[in-house]
Amino acid sequence: MTRILLVEDDDYLASALVLALERKKYLVDLAKTGAQALESIFSDRYDAVLLDLGLPVIDGIEILDELRKSNEELPVIIITARDRVEDKIKGLDKGASDYLVKPFDFGELEARLRAALRKSNFKNSTQMKFASLSLDTNNGQLKLANESMELTPKEVVVLKTLMTRAGKVVSKRQLMDQIPDWLIESSENAVEIVVHRLRKKLEASEVNINTVRGFGYILELRQQ
């Protein structure tokens, strides 16, 4: 699932955007202050950031500055009431992928988000890594240290989602949302079967998929 960080201090707009994005199957985290935004950016992995400029204490431009020092590729779309040409130029020069002035139509925001994600996915490697695991999401090949194995398309999707949120709980619903035909099958059983197969394939590694009862699954290092 595509993971978005929304940085917005207006409660009404933030709630509306979170709801609209989740309906489009995005996974959304919300930060209402600059400090929260920086903590989220540097502790989690996101596919894109929607960034308001007028934030308390730490301005959105400062956040963009800090982000670009360590991550040149992460798409950042500025969403702001600042409509002066000078502000737009400054935001884009600082490394924003796009600049959208409030009030805006959600359809336009989503179109710009899709475009930014397409550019990012085109640039980014298909390799994902966690501990000794290396997953090629393009061809479904999983490497454990020096051993290679092929994964099924559903195994790739589940493992990719878990690796994206390594160390954090991922619910069955979040996994089911990745593959539409699981909504037709006995969905939770289908997820459990795929997770069981992945566990068997990860047995030789130091990584395991643990069950958090009542919540979902978490990819983490095995306890010694």
Secondary structure by P-SEA (a helix, b strand, c coil): cbbbbbbcccaaaaaaaaaaaaaaccbbbbbccaaaaaaaaacccccccccccccccccaaaaaaaaaacccccbbbbbcccccaaaaaaaaaacccccccccccaaaaaaaaaaaaaaaaaacccccccccbbbcccccccccccccccccaaaaaaaaaaaaaccccccaaaaaaacccccccaaaaaaaaaaaaaaaaaccccccccccccbbbbbccccc
